[in-house]
């Protein structure tokens, strides 16, 4: 159920393979114990055209979308785990960030639910 979408500068996937980045984020999310094994989804959107504060610096921003019900402490820990591992993987990338958003159970649907 949880989705982690990485928006990043295109050069990021030249520094490390997309599969390595995906597996690293997957493992960091899984290590928190918040999600069932096999439920985590990770995707990467590399951008060729962008500006970051008027510059063309490399960046990674992770959009984490999870089902509601986790505490603020759990979500903060999840954010820190993912940023920490990305910081280790990309020590020279100046902008690494994440935000976690909750899906509402009442409005969430997938094909197995209809």
N, C-alpha and C positions, 0 to 999 in steps of 0.2 A: 503494500500500500504506500509506504512513504516514497516520495519522489525527490531526488536531489538533482537539480539542473545547474550545471556549471556554465556560466557565461564567462568567456575569457578572451584575451587577445590571441590571435592566431598563432603567435610565436610559442605559446604555452605548449601546444601539441607538437612543436618541433623540439622542445626541451625534453619532454617525456612522451612516451607513446600514449595515445588516448586510452588504450586498454589498461595500462599501468595506472593512470590517473583514476579511471573508473573503479578499478579493483581497490585502490587505496582508499577512496572515499567510501566505497561499499563496506570495506573492513572496519573503518573507523565508526561508521554508523552502526554496524552490527555489534561492535565491541561494547556499545552502551547498554545492550540488553533490552532496549525499548521496542524492538521489532522482531517479528517471527522470522526465522531463517528462510531465505528465499523470497521474502516480500519486498525487499529494498530494490528500488529502481534508480539508476544513475545515468544521466545523459550529459553530453558536452555540446555547447554551442560556441564554436570559435568565431571571433569577429575579425575581419580584415579592416573594416572601416569603423572607427570609433574615435571618441575623444574622452579623456579622463582629466577633468579640471583644466581643459585647454591644452593638454599634452597628449603624447602618444605612448605613454608608459604602459608596460605590461600589467595585466590585472587578472584576477580571478574573483568572481562573486558567485557564491552558491545560494540558490533559492531552494530552501528545504520546505516541502509541503508534507505535513503529517496529519494523521487523524487526531482530532481534538481529544483531550483527556490527560495529556501529560502535564506535569507541574512546570512552573517557570524554572525551577531548579533543574529539572530533567532536560528541558529545552536548552538552557544555558550550558549545561554540561555537553550536550550533543554539539552545539555550536563550537565550543572550545575544543572538543576532540577533533572535529573536522578541520578547523583552522590550524590547530597545532600540527597535524600531520601534513597539511599542505605547506605550512611554513618550513617544515623539515625537508620536504620534497623540492620546494622552490624558494630557497633562502634569499635569492636576489630579486624576487618579484616584489615590487614595492606596495602593491595593493592586493590584499587578501581579505575577503570579508564574506559574511554569511548572514542570512536572516531566515528565521523559521516561521512559517505560517501554518495555522491550523485549518484543516478541512472540517466543515461542520457535518456531523453524522446525518443530520436531518436532510441535507441537500446533496450528499454524495451518492453517486450510483455508478455501477459498472455493469457489464453485460451479464454477469452471473446473477445480478440482483433484479433483473427485469424479465 
